[in-house]
Amino acid sequence: TVDFIDLHGGTVAIEKSRISFRPSVYGIIVHEGSVLVCNTKSTGKYSLPGGGIDLGEKIEEALRREVWEECGVAIEIERFIDFQERFFYYNPTDNAWQIHAFFFLCRPQSFDLICSDDTDEAEKPHWIRIDQIRAEDFQAFGDVVLSSVTKLKAIPR
């Protein structure tokens, strides 16, 4: 078995035969000292716009599609930021995913936030001041968000 982190932060042992592989992509979208986040329906914690990459879909296409679906925002992808592996068990559907998550720094090209009802967990997209977030405020990958935006402050623009 493999230990997975579930939606509520608990640990679940999953048989290897039940694991699905899920490459995913997320945008760290920064504008004027704020980062774009969504709320996670099941827990209320923040999440980055993004999600699974469909078969045959290029990673940049998936990121643009996911951000548009979850937030209604067009983006410019600036550069790759980080990669993380996560073993995630999604309680509502009894799915166990080995996630390979790619993170990209992005700039918004539009600002009218719209939330689609078609998303599984993402809701209420909004901007939050970078100096008001903590890693534990995120459903997952909060440490990636904070380390990335901290590095950005040190990079001259």
N, CA and C atoms as an extended XYZ file, in Angstrom:
471
Properties=species:S:1:pos:R:3:atomname:S:1:resname:S:1:resid:I:1 pbc="F F F"
N         0.829       -1.199        0.000 N   THR     1
C         0.000        0.000        0.000 CA  THR     1
C         0.869        1.258        0.000 C   THR     1
N         0.242        2.368       -0.354 N   VAL     2
C         0.898        3.667       -0.381 CA  VAL     2
C         0.061        4.616        0.458 C   VAL     2
N         0.719        5.438        1.283 N   ASP     3
C         0.002        6.417        2.100 CA  ASP     3
C        -0.333        7.656        1.276 C   ASP     3
N        -1.593        8.057        1.347 N   PHE     4
C        -2.109        9.220        0.643 CA  PHE     4
C        -2.619       10.224        1.659 C   PHE     4
N        -2.554       11.508        1.300 N   ILE     5
C        -3.163       12.571        2.098 CA  ILE     5
C        -4.565       12.782        1.547 C   ILE     5
N        -5.566       12.788        2.427 N   ASP     6
C        -6.936       12.977        1.940 CA  ASP     6
C        -7.329       14.446        1.974 C   ASP     6
N        -8.539       14.716        1.532 N   LEU     7
C        -9.059       16.078        1.393 CA  LEU     7
C        -9.000       16.862        2.701 C   LEU     7
N        -9.090       16.174        3.816 N   HIS     8
C        -9.136       16.846        5.122 CA  HIS     8
C        -7.819       16.743        5.888 C   HIS     8
N        -6.758       16.313        5.204 N   GLY     9
C        -5.436       16.265        5.822 CA  GLY     9
C        -5.104       14.962        6.518 C   GLY     9
N        -5.995       13.998        6.467 N   GLY    10
C        -5.738       12.695        7.072 CA  GLY    10
C        -4.913       11.816        6.142 C   GLY    10
N        -4.520       10.665        6.659 N   THR    11
C        -3.739        9.706        5.879 CA  THR    11
C        -4.586        8.473        5.588 C   THR    11
N        -4.524        8.005        4.343 N   VAL    12
C        -5.272        6.837        3.905 CA  VAL    12
C        -4.310        5.904        3.174 C   VAL    12
N        -4.293        4.637        3.554 N   ALA    13
C        -3.464        3.644        2.864 CA  ALA    13
C        -4.250        3.102        1.666 C   ALA    13
N        -3.640        3.175        0.482 N   ILE    14
C        -4.297        2.779       -0.763 CA  ILE    14
C        -3.476        1.683       -1.442 C   ILE    14
N        -4.161        0.665       -1.924 N   GLU    15
C        -3.497       -0.385       -2.698 CA  GLU    15
C        -2.987        0.207       -4.012 C   GLU    15
N        -1.814       -0.221       -4.437 N   LYS    16
C        -1.215        0.314       -5.663 CA  LYS    16
C        -2.117        0.126       -6.881 C   LYS    16
N        -2.893       -0.931       -6.909 N   SER    17
C        -3.761       -1.205       -8.055 CA  SER    17
C        -4.877       -0.170       -8.207 C   SER    17
N        -5.145        0.618       -7.162 N   ARG    18
C        -6.211        1.627       -7.201 CA  ARG    18
C        -5.714        3.013       -7.573 C   ARG    18
N        -4.411        3.174       -7.731 N   ILE    19
C        -3.825        4.496       -7.970 CA  ILE    19
C        -3.935        4.877       -9.445 C   ILE    19
N        -4.373        6.109       -9.691 N   SER    20
C        -4.376        6.683      -11.040 CA  SER    20
C        -3.302        7.766      -11.103 C   SER    20
N        -2.646        7.860      -12.238 N   PHE    21
C        -1.635        8.882      -12.444 CA  PHE    21
C        -2.317       10.135      -12.986 C   PHE    21
N        -1.986       11.296      -12.414 N   ARG    22
C        -2.635       12.534      -12.843 CA  ARG    22
C        -1.630       13.671      -12.976 C   ARG    22
N        -1.140       13.906      -14.190 N   PRO    23
C        -0.316       15.102      -14.389 CA  PRO    23
C        -1.222       16.329      -14.306 C   PRO    23
N        -0.744       17.349      -13.606 N   SER    24
C        -1.550       18.545      -13.362 CA  SER    24
C        -0.699       19.791      -13.521 C   SER    24
N        -1.371       20.912      -13.734 N   VAL    25
C        -0.676       22.184      -13.908 CA  VAL    25
C        -1.434       23.273      -13.153 C   VAL    25
N        -0.674       24.189      -12.528 N   TYR    26
C        -1.266       25.248      -11.714 CA  TYR    26
C        -0.597       26.579      -12.015 C   TYR    26
N        -1.384       27.636      -11.970 N   GLY    27
C        -0.873       28.974      -12.227 CA  GLY    27
C        -0.738       29.773      -10.947 C   GLY    27
N         0.430       30.342      -10.750 N   ILE    28
C         0.636       31.331       -9.691 CA  ILE    28
C         0.506       32.665      -10.411 C   ILE    28
N        -0.699       33.225      -10.320 N   ILE    29
C        -1.060       34.409      -11.099 CA  ILE    29
C        -0.984       35.624      -10.181 C   ILE    29
N        -0.029       36.485      -10.482 N   VAL    30
C         0.292       37.600       -9.593 CA  VAL    30
C        -0.029       38.918      -10.294 C   VAL    30
N        -0.610       39.848       -9.507 N   HIS    31
C        -0.909       41.183      -10.029 CA  HIS    31
C        -0.954       42.175       -8.870 C   HIS    31
N        -0.115       43.194       -8.942 N   GLU    32
C        -0.109       44.296       -7.972 CA  GLU    32
C        -0.123       43.818       -6.524 C   GLU    32
N         0.784       42.912       -6.189 N   GLY    33
C         0.932       42.461       -4.816 CA  GLY    33
C        -0.096       41.453       -4.345 C   GLY    33
N        -0.893       40.931       -5.269 N   SER    34
C        -1.912       39.930       -4.928 CA  SER    34
C        -1.737       38.695       -5.798 C   SER    34
N        -2.289       37.583       -5.321 N   VAL    35
C        -2.261       36.336       -6.069 CA  VAL    35
C        -3.705       35.855       -6.235 C   VAL    35
N        -4.004       35.277       -7.404 N   LEU    36
C        -5.347       34.796       -7.692 CA  LEU    36
C        -5.524       33.398       -7.095 C   LEU    36
N        -6.563       33.242       -6.292 N   VAL    37
C        -6.870       31.953       -5.673 CA  VAL    37
C        -8.355       31.652       -5.848 C   VAL    37
N        -8.694       30.400       -5.639 N   CYS    38
C       -10.091       29.965       -5.556 CA  CYS    38
C       -10.285       29.380       -4.163 C   CYS    38
N       -11.519       29.237       -3.761 N   ASN    39
C       -11.810       28.496       -2.548 CA  ASN    39
C       -12.090       27.050       -2.921 C   ASN    39
N       -11.724       26.137       -2.047 N   THR    40
C       -12.037       24.726       -2.229 CA  THR    40
C       -13.405       24.480       -1.602 C   THR    40
N       -14.376       24.002       -2.396 N   LYS    41
C       -15.748       23.831       -1.915 CA  LYS    41
C       -15.832       22.986       -0.651 C   LYS    41
N       -15.114       21.878       -0.608 N   SER    42
C       -15.238       20.933        0.500 CA  SER    42
C       -14.628       21.420        1.804 C   SER    42
N       -13.613       22.290        1.712 N   THR    43
C       -12.910       22.684        2.935 CA  THR    43
C       -12.849       24.190        3.164 C   THR    43
N       -13.100       24.998        2.120 N   GLY    44
C       -13.001       26.444        2.255 CA  GLY    44
C       -11.587       26.973        2.147 C   GLY    44
N       -10.595       26.079        2.051 N   LYS    45
C        -9.205       26.527        1.942 CA  LYS    45
C        -8.933       27.031        0.530 C   LYS    45
N        -7.852       27.791        0.381 N   TYR    46
C        -7.463       28.310       -0.922 CA  TYR    46
C        -6.887       27.208       -1.795 C   TYR    46
N        -7.039       27.397       -3.086 N   SER    47
C        -6.365       26.555       -4.063 CA  SER    47
C        -5.923       27.450       -5.212 C   SER    47
N        -4.905       27.015       -5.907 N   LEU    48
C        -4.478       27.733       -7.099 CA  LEU    48
C        -5.353       27.318       -8.270 C   LEU    48
N        -5.599       28.217       -9.200 N   PRO    49
C        -6.299       27.805      -10.417 CA  PRO    49
C        -5.444       26.790      -11.165 C   PRO    49
N        -6.073       25.721      -11.596 N   GLY    50
C        -5.358       24.691      -12.329 CA  GLY    50
C        -6.026       23.349      -12.147 C   GLY    50
N        -5.392       22.318      -12.679 N   GLY    51
C        -5.942       20.977      -12.559 CA  GLY    51
C        -5.314       20.029      -13.551 C   GLY    51
N        -6.022       18.950      -13.829 N   GLY    52
C        -5.503       17.869      -14.649 CA  GLY    52
C        -5.250       18.246      -16.093 C   GLY    52
N        -4.201       17.650      -16.644 N   ILE    53
C        -3.862       17.806      -18.053 CA  ILE    53
C        -4.515       16.644      -18.800 C   ILE    53
N        -5.328       16.955      -19.788 N   ASP    54
C        -6.004       15.919      -20.564 CA  ASP    54
C        -5.020       15.222      -21.500 C   ASP    54
N        -5.299       13.958      -21.832 N   LEU    55
C        -4.471       13.225      -22.781 CA  LEU    55
C        -4.408       13.984      -24.101 C   LEU    55
N        -3.205       14.140      -24.626 N   GLY    56
C        -3.017       14.828      -25.889 CA  GLY    56
C        -2.981       16.339      -25.780 C   GLY    56
N        -3.174       16.875      -24.586 N   GLU    57
C        -3.190       18.321      -24.376 CA  GLU    57
C        -1.808       18.790      -23.940 C   GLU    57
N        -1.335       19.874      -24.524 N   LYS    58
C        -0.059       20.443      -24.108 CA  LYS    58
C        -0.236       21.123      -22.751 C   LYS    58
N         0.840       21.138      -21.983 N   ILE    59
C         0.770       21.639      -20.617 CA  ILE    59
C         0.313       23.102      -20.570 C   ILE    59
N         0.808       23.938      -21.495 N   GLU    60
C         0.415       25.348      -21.512 CA  GLU    60
C        -1.057       25.503      -21.874 C   GLU    60
N        -1.536       24.659      -22.805 N   GLU    61
C        -2.955       24.682      -23.169 CA  GLU    61
C        -3.825       24.299      -21.976 C   GLU    61
N        -3.390       23.292      -21.239 N   ALA    62
C        -4.145       22.848      -20.060 CA  ALA    62
C        -4.221       23.954      -19.016 C   ALA    62
N        -3.117       24.654      -18.802 N   LEU    63
C        -3.115       25.726      -17.813 CA  LEU    63
C        -4.058       26.849      -18.228 C   LEU    63
N        -3.980       27.259      -19.469 N   ARG    64
C        -4.885       28.321      -19.940 CA  ARG    64
C        -6.350       27.887      -19.815 C   ARG    64
N        -6.637       26.635      -20.189 N   ARG    65
C        -8.009       26.119      -20.111 CA  ARG    65
C        -8.495       26.072      -18.665 C   ARG    65
N        -7.690       25.532      -17.773 N   GLU    66
C        -8.092       25.391      -16.372 CA  GLU    66
C        -8.329       26.756      -15.711 C   GLU    66
N        -7.424       27.704      -15.952 N   VAL    67
C        -7.593       29.041      -15.358 CA  VAL    67
C        -8.857       29.689      -15.912 C   VAL    67
N        -9.096       29.523      -17.200 N   TRP    68
C       -10.307       30.100      -17.807 CA  TRP    68
C       -11.558       29.450      -17.208 C   TRP    68
N       -11.568       28.120      -17.099 N   GLU    69
C       -12.740       27.418      -16.561 CA  GLU    69
C       -13.023       27.786      -15.105 C   GLU    69
N       -11.968       27.919      -14.316 N   GLU    70
C       -12.148       28.154      -12.885 CA  GLU    70
C       -12.302       29.623      -12.518 C   GLU    70
N       -11.740       30.520      -13.340 N   CYS    71
C       -11.717       31.937      -12.955 CA  CYS    71
C       -12.237       32.897      -14.025 C   CYS    71
N       -12.302       32.453      -15.277 N   GLY    72
C       -12.712       33.343      -16.360 CA  GLY    72
C       -11.647       34.341      -16.746 C   GLY    72
N       -10.381       34.008      -16.445 N   VAL    73
C        -9.272       34.933      -16.687 CA  VAL    73
C        -8.349       34.365      -17.763 C   VAL    73
N        -8.017       35.197      -18.747 N   ALA    74
C        -7.001       34.843      -19.736 CA  ALA    74
C        -5.640       35.176      -19.127 C   ALA    74
N        -4.642       34.331      -19.405 N   ILE    75
C        -3.326       34.525      -18.796 CA  ILE    75
C        -2.215       34.518      -19.827 C   ILE    75
N        -1.107       35.126      -19.429 N   GLU    76
C         0.166       35.013      -20.137 CA  GLU    76
C         1.055       34.167      -19.229 C   GLU    76
N         1.594       33.089      -19.764 N   ILE    77
C         2.479       32.221      -18.980 CA  ILE    77
C         3.895       32.754      -19.111 C   ILE    77
N         4.485       33.132      -17.966 N   GLU    78
C         5.828       33.721      -17.994 CA  GLU    78
C         6.932       32.677      -17.921 C   GLU    78
N         6.868       31.806      -16.896 N   ARG    79
C         7.935       30.815      -16.767 CA  ARG    79
C         7.552       29.719      -15.774 C   ARG    79
N         8.241       28.601      -15.921 N   PHE    80
C         8.101       27.471      -15.006 CA  PHE    80
C         8.673       27.869      -13.657 C   PHE    80
N         7.978       27.470      -12.578 N   ILE    81
C         8.404       27.824      -11.221 CA  ILE    81
C         8.852       26.609      -10.415 C   ILE    81
N         8.058       25.522      -10.445 N   ASP    82
C         8.340       24.403       -9.542 CA  ASP    82
C         7.617       23.143      -10.019 C   ASP    82
N         8.027       22.026       -9.466 N   PHE    83
C         7.389       20.732       -9.674 CA  PHE    83
C         7.225       20.073       -8.306 C   PHE    83
N         6.072       19.455       -8.074 N   GLN    84
C         5.817       18.738       -6.825 CA  GLN    84
C         5.110       17.424       -7.135 C   GLN    84
N         5.408       16.408       -6.354 N   GLU    85
C         4.669       15.149       -6.435 CA  GLU    85
C         3.818       15.035       -5.182 C   GLU    85
N         2.599       14.571       -5.349 N   ARG    86
C         1.693       14.443       -4.206 CA  ARG    86
C         0.827       13.204       -4.392 C   ARG    86
N         0.622       12.491       -3.326 N   PHE    87
C        -0.278       11.343       -3.326 CA  PHE    87
C        -1.552       11.797       -2.638 C   PHE    87
N        -2.600       11.984       -3.433 N   PHE    88
C        -3.829       12.617       -2.942 CA  PHE    88
C        -5.031       11.694       -3.088 C   PHE    88
N        -5.737       11.518       -1.975 N   TYR    89
C        -6.977       10.740       -1.975 CA  TYR    89
C        -8.152       11.711       -1.892 C   TYR    89
N        -9.032       11.631       -2.890 N   TYR    90
C       -10.190       12.525       -2.950 CA  TYR    90
C       -11.412       11.792       -2.408 C   TYR    90
N       -11.758       12.089       -1.175 N   ASN    91
C       -12.822       11.397       -0.446 CA  ASN    91
C       -14.169       11.340       -1.174 C   ASN    91
N       -14.652       12.469       -1.737 N   PRO    92
C       -16.002       12.433       -2.318 CA  PRO    92
C       -16.205       11.394       -3.429 C   PRO    92
N       -15.142       11.114       -4.201 N   THR    93
C       -15.300       10.170       -5.314 CA  THR    93
C       -14.480        8.896       -5.148 C   THR    93
N       -13.800        8.758       -4.001 N   ASP    94
C       -12.993        7.577       -3.715 CA  ASP    94
C       -11.894        7.380       -4.765 C   ASP    94
N       -11.270        8.484       -5.198 N   ASN    95
C       -10.168        8.419       -6.157 CA  ASN    95
C        -8.844        8.622       -5.451 C   ASN    95
N        -7.833        7.879       -5.892 N   ALA    96
C        -6.472        8.023       -5.371 CA  ALA    96
C        -5.574        8.396       -6.544 C   ALA    96
N        -4.979        9.592       -6.473 N   TRP    97
C        -4.157       10.092       -7.565 CA  TRP    97
C        -2.715       10.303       -7.127 C   TRP    97
N        -1.805        9.808       -7.936 N   GLN    98
C        -0.411       10.193       -7.816 CA  GLN    98
C        -0.275       11.400       -8.735 C   GLN    98
N        -0.159       12.567       -8.129 N   ILE    99
C        -0.168       13.820       -8.885 CA  ILE    99
C         1.255       14.293       -9.141 C   ILE    99
N         1.530       14.604      -10.390 N   HIS   100
C         2.746       15.321      -10.753 CA  HIS   100
C         2.281       16.717      -11.134 C   HIS   100
N         2.594       17.679      -10.267 N   ALA   101
C         2.077       19.042      -10.409 CA  ALA   101
C         3.183       19.989      -10.882 C   ALA   101
N         2.883       20.702      -11.967 N   PHE   102
C         3.786       21.690      -12.539 CA  PHE   102
C         3.219       23.073      -12.246 C   PHE   102
N         4.073       23.982      -11.778 N   PHE   103
C         3.645       25.327      -11.398 CA  PHE   103
C         4.329       26.358      -12.295 C   PHE   103
N         3.508       27.309      -12.780 N   PHE   104
C         4.000       28.351      -13.657 CA  PHE   104
C         3.614       29.722      -13.125 C   PHE   104
N         4.534       30.664      -13.238 N   LEU   105
C         4.238       32.061      -12.943 CA  LEU   105
C         3.475       32.621      -14.130 C   LEU   105
N         2.368       33.304      -13.855 N   CYS   106
C         1.519       33.847      -14.918 CA  CYS   106
C         1.137       35.285      -14.602 C   CYS   106
N         0.775       36.002      -15.654 N   ARG   107
C         0.242       37.357      -15.532 CA  ARG   107
C        -1.157       37.346      -16.117 C   ARG   107
N        -2.097       38.009      -15.461 N   PRO   108
C        -3.461       38.055      -16.005 CA  PRO   108
C        -3.530       38.950      -17.231 C   PRO   108
N        -4.323       38.554      -18.197 N   GLN   109
C        -4.570       39.359      -19.383 CA  GLN   109
C        -5.984       39.939      -19.349 C   GLN   109
N        -6.783       39.455      -18.403 N   SER   110
C        -8.132       39.979      -18.179 CA  SER   110
C        -8.389       39.914      -16.679 C   SER   110
N        -9.405       40.639      -16.219 N   PHE   111
C        -9.602       40.756      -14.776 CA  PHE   111
C       -11.031       40.505      -14.306 C   PHE   111
N       -11.955       40.209      -15.211 N   ASP   112
C       -13.331       39.906      -14.806 CA  ASP   112
C       -13.398       38.471      -14.329 C   ASP   112
N       -13.542       38.286      -13.018 N   LEU   113
C       -13.544       36.942      -12.449 CA  LEU   113
C       -14.921       36.304      -12.596 C   LEU   113
N       -14.932       35.098      -13.132 N   ILE   114
C       -16.164       34.339      -13.330 CA  ILE   114
C       -15.907       32.927      -12.839 C   ILE   114
N       -16.823       32.370      -12.074 N   CYS   115
C       -16.660       31.001      -11.609 CA  CYS   115
C       -17.671       30.109      -12.306 C   CYS   115
N       -17.174       29.077      -12.947 N   SER   116
C       -18.041       28.110      -13.609 CA  SER   116
C       -18.599       27.128      -12.588 C   SER   116
N       -19.831       26.712      -12.776 N   ASP   117
C       -20.427       25.699      -11.908 CA  ASP   117
C       -19.962       24.298      -12.284 C   ASP   117
N       -19.189       24.181      -13.369 N   ASP   118
C       -18.750       22.879      -13.856 CA  ASP   118
C       -17.524       22.332      -13.149 C   ASP   118
N       -16.894       23.112      -12.265 N   THR   119
C       -15.686       22.638      -11.606 CA  THR   119
C       -16.055       21.756      -10.414 C   THR   119
N       -15.192       20.779      -10.134 N   ASP   120
C       -15.444       19.871       -9.014 CA  ASP   120
C       -15.287       20.576       -7.666 C   ASP   120
N       -14.210       21.284       -7.490 N   GLU   121
C       -13.901       21.852       -6.173 CA  GLU   121
C       -13.657       23.357       -6.155 C   GLU   121
N       -13.236       23.939       -7.266 N   ALA   122
C       -12.880       25.362       -7.269 CA  ALA   122
C       -14.131       26.232       -7.310 C   ALA   122
N       -14.149       27.242       -6.426 N   GLU   123
C       -15.242       28.207       -6.432 CA  GLU   123
C       -14.726       29.553       -5.933 C   GLU   123
N       -15.497       30.576       -6.176 N   LYS   124
C       -15.244       31.929       -5.662 CA  LYS   124
C       -13.819       32.430       -5.914 C   LYS   124
N       -13.418       32.543       -7.181 N   PRO   125
C       -12.080       33.077       -7.446 CA  PRO   125
C       -11.980       34.514       -6.931 C   PRO   125
N       -10.820       34.832       -6.361 N   HIS   126
C       -10.608       36.190       -5.857 CA  HIS   126
C        -9.116       36.462       -5.699 C   HIS   126
N        -8.805       37.735       -5.621 N   TRP   127
C        -7.430       38.170       -5.398 CA  TRP   127
C        -7.213       38.331       -3.905 C   TRP   127
N        -6.063       37.866       -3.434 N   ILE   128
C        -5.719       38.049       -2.024 CA  ILE   128
C        -4.299       38.609       -1.948 C   ILE   128
N        -4.119       39.563       -1.055 N   ARG   129
C        -2.803       40.180       -0.880 CA  ARG   129
C        -1.794       39.115       -0.469 C   ARG   129
N        -0.640       39.142       -1.112 N   ILE   130
C         0.405       38.166       -0.837 CA  ILE   130
C         0.822       38.215        0.627 C   ILE   130
N         0.859       39.413        1.208 N   ASP   131
C         1.284       39.531        2.611 CA  ASP   131
C         0.215       39.071        3.605 C   ASP   131
N        -0.934       38.619        3.115 N   GLN   132
C        -2.004       38.146        3.997 CA  GLN   132
C        -2.207       36.631        3.948 C   GLN   132
N        -1.349       35.906        3.218 N   ILE   133
C        -1.546       34.463        3.093 CA  ILE   133
C        -0.472       33.694        3.860 C   ILE   133
N        -0.882       32.529        4.315 N   ARG   134
C         0.033       31.601        4.985 CA  ARG   134
C        -0.071       30.258        4.254 C   ARG   134
N         0.969       29.461        4.315 N   ALA   135
C         0.978       28.160        3.631 CA  ALA   135
C        -0.198       27.302        4.075 C   ALA   135
N        -0.530       27.336        5.341 N   GLU   136
C        -1.610       26.491        5.868 CA  GLU   136
C        -3.009       26.953        5.443 C   GLU   136
N        -3.112       28.120        4.806 N   ASP   137
C        -4.400       28.582        4.277 CA  ASP   137
C        -4.790       27.850        2.998 C   ASP   137
N        -3.829       27.108        2.406 N   PHE   138
C        -4.053       26.422        1.136 CA  PHE   138
C        -4.415       24.962        1.343 C   PHE   138
N        -5.259       24.448        0.463 N   GLN   139
C        -5.604       23.028        0.478 CA  GLN   139
C        -4.355       22.186        0.242 C   GLN   139
N        -3.530       22.629       -0.672 N   ALA   140
C        -2.275       21.944       -0.992 CA  ALA   140
C        -1.327       22.943       -1.628 C   ALA   140
N        -0.060       22.659       -1.549 N   PHE   141
C         0.984       23.420       -2.232 CA  PHE   141
C         1.140       24.855       -1.733 C   PHE   141
N         0.670       25.163       -0.530 N   GLY   142
C         0.825       26.506        0.019 CA  GLY   142
C         2.275       26.912        0.139 C   GLY   142
N         3.156       25.953        0.440 N   ASP   143
C         4.577       26.250        0.552 CA  ASP   143
C         5.170       26.676       -0.802 C   ASP   143
N         4.676       26.077       -1.896 N   VAL   144
C         5.136       26.455       -3.229 CA  VAL   144
C         4.723       27.890       -3.530 C   VAL   144
N         3.483       28.239       -3.203 N   VAL   145
C         2.983       29.588       -3.459 CA  VAL   145
C         3.821       30.601       -2.691 C   VAL   145
N         3.990       30.382       -1.397 N   LEU   146
C         4.723       31.356       -0.585 CA  LEU   146
C         6.183       31.474       -0.989 C   LEU   146
N         6.856       30.359       -1.242 N   SER   147
C         8.261       30.462       -1.636 CA  SER   147
C         8.391       31.153       -2.995 C   SER   147
N         7.457       30.905       -3.890 N   SER   148
C         7.507       31.532       -5.216 CA  SER   148
C         7.290       33.032       -5.147 C   SER   148
N         6.278       33.476       -4.427 N   VAL   149
C         6.006       34.912       -4.370 CA  VAL   149
C         7.068       35.637       -3.550 C   VAL   149
N         7.684       34.962       -2.582 N   THR   150
C         8.770       35.563       -1.822 CA  THR   150
C         9.976       35.789       -2.728 C   THR   150
N        10.278       34.797       -3.575 N   LYS   151
C        11.385       34.947       -4.528 CA  LYS   151
C        11.106       36.079       -5.514 C   LYS   151
N         9.853       36.230       -5.914 N   LEU   152
C         9.486       37.275       -6.873 CA  LEU   152
C         9.769       38.665       -6.321 C   LEU   152
N         9.572       38.840       -5.021 N   LYS   153
C         9.832       40.159       -4.416 CA  LYS   153
C        11.301       40.531       -4.532 C   LYS   153
N        12.182       39.519       -4.562 N   ALA   154
C        13.620       39.777       -4.636 CA  ALA   154
C        14.092       39.983       -6.075 C   ALA   154
N        13.257       39.633       -7.046 N   ILE   155
C        13.641       39.769       -8.454 CA  ILE   155
C        13.206       41.147       -8.961 C   ILE   155
N        14.149       41.954       -9.448 N   PRO   156
C        13.763       43.260       -9.997 CA  PRO   156
C        12.847       43.077      -11.202 C   PRO   156
N        11.864       43.916      -11.324 N   ARG   157
C        10.902       43.840      -12.431 CA  ARG   157
C        11.022       45.092      -13.282 C   ARG   157
